[in-house]
């Protein structure tokens, strides 16, 4: 290589791309290395044959924040927030509940819940808004704060006390660290409604509705909602990010699997690829899971033993499997009008149901009644499947990483069980299935290099959030290795398609005390 | 005529502590109690002829030594005997013993895991550090985050200063400790399944959470920070049973001139012109006082003895939403002799301490799953003690008294509690003990079985929650019992709260009672009779 490289980014997931684009826009020479042969990571689309294509592991998303769209000129590169979709909480007898941006409706819904829902949403959106400065900046240290740390804390305090007002602030302090189960039981009666909201709080985490900390995970979801309603995720986001980064001069290289971060005298100076090629840069940023980055790419010998010990304690084992179905026709759901087929359909009829599904995963079992999040992406984009054919994408929770009795023997049985469970809601589905793919957390680990197949590169529990994410000593996107930074979902503020870890990391690299 | 300076509703240990400090400061104080005896949940009663059951709380470790000294409880007959060990029976016939003698404990740890024996040194030091930190906050009134008063600002500054004394790394470790589950926290130290289960148990006692629920690591502290003779982390047993604690408190209170009326249930706190004026008893009698203090739990206080019209908007809703789910049961057993435990070596001293029968985290967690579904577990976690071994006043010579604290027990099983269901619940506990003690059932003379239903009916604890409200984040410090009401003052002038529903919460600690007394005396501009600051050993 003759050309000078300032920054090497390991991994071209959406956070890696956001980070690359920001740095490239700031004038740095960026090289983004991706082991797969396309960009996007978990948001990249995938195919199970030449005919059937899926929008990737993350099949639904909120729009990126206006700030990121403007900074990276994403709209110019073809990014538009998708058409809003509603959420339907499915009922096995066909009495479904629809939750949309305008409110909630459905047969048998108590009138009280309808008005309570509006009030509830408003309150929690206000909470999510109050904690925005916390999400949009590097998490403040609690000691040896620099100026931005202090500003972020003061703004947070101001937002809570003055923005919310005394009574609302009290309520925020009460609920911030508790479980969604109690909060929803206080507010609503309808099980389908509570099940649907609780699903959003726990999906992707090894937590049930009764696990303390699930209000916080839900507030993280609501953060995304401030930028716009939920829509189908398409390849558009990844395309726009790639183009924005490349347009600003960033280079992307595919099929480049980083095996090692090169370190000398405690300073990172490059990476070594599989095959032995070495690339040098003065800044290395990893979009990979912090555990993988620090243990496999850096290695414990390069780290202080206390720090290495803390890395080993990072928690996060994936609990969501993905089922992709290729269908020879359009599925019908009992009691669901065709106009709603394109919405996000949930099988989470009550919080108790979710909790039971979660219970099994604690003992490395797979529940016979999992929580399902179903989309039919081909209804939004007919290029995904041949004429009159369809693809269905289903998140299945809770599915353990380690399965008692081993995955190899049971993977297909469990996939068929999920298909027949879907059949309870969609009687014609089974007859339409022409092909399927079932990605367990183990497969997700193998495909996307997410340790233990965890969506968020580490559990979003309170003790792994903010200034403790992924761990203290590496929470402000830097690491004990000089010149090595982190920018993935394992960093504050965590997973979801917000792009915030990538953006915050780029700002950290560029900003005061950063590398530039 | 019956004009008191203060009336305290409920003669639980916090009510008595509060009353004693008020009386000590020269006030004319009356304690009214619905039961014919004092103590609330801190009682010892002869429910089987010849046997004395401490049928609610059964150990004391959290009771603040500062209060013990300030109220001269030693002179009033309170003597705490330290407990020397705890142990867990394994299903494979082995056992793990945790002795208070550090050398012997280390030997025993090494027998199970060399690595864990090393980790225990680090674990003890870390937990001790958090104990010392937290203990400093127990006898202080939490600041109100919604207030701009200098006093609250000062208190926040004090907290910040305390935390600032920690290194950055310790600060984050503390936050992690405060927010993690006990199982995950312990897994940072230990690897042996039995050792993990053994040290997790203390964190679920009285709690509607499982060993894997975030926030349970902190509960460990609630149980580990007791003092017995200045020995941090030790448990103790009151000679004569827990009734001796309330007995000594009552005696101290009376020595300061206080008055106690039993069989006097309060049905209403009278309010006039936004000021508490006294109480009304079930008999219709009205008593007046300048100050009314409720030792009842917050839910009961605001939904039962206060009038809705006297409450500001929203408070009733908060009281209804107060988390006070019952999760524990209790068996008090009269034994014809000392049961044998064949897993233990002959004459093992481990029978003198806590005995447990749950040897894996999975079994603990599954018991919690059953509770979530409103069932009692067929495999419950039992904290078992036979205190008659060192306190002969509890049972006739040669006989024994066993106390079994059971986690979990549902507030209400499907279809509600019946006496038959209560007995079935008791039977599962008896069966579990019998699995490890073959002669246990033959020795069993009498068993009193208590579910949340019995605890609520007798003691008045809502849903039988032993801490007068769950110890979750939403109900700790300035959130306890509700945000804006954490400084012991009620919604009307002259009305206060002094029970475990207030900071720092449950356990036979006395701190809420003492803290409330300090606030009352402050409002009345009387000299402070409470221990001002935590006295470190």
Interface residues (C-beta under 8 A of the other chain):
Chain A: X141 X142 X143 X144 X161 X166 X167 X169 X170 X171 X173 X174 X175 X176 X177 X178 X182 X186 X210 X211 X212 X213 X313 X315 X352 X355 X359 X362 X363 X461 X462 X463 X467 X468 X472 X473
Chain B: X145 X146 X163 X164 X167 X168 X169 X171 X172 X175 X176 X179 X180 X184 X188 X209 X212 X213 X214 X215 X314 X321 X323 X362 X365 X366 X369 X372 X373 X472 X473 X474 X478 X479 X482 X483 X484
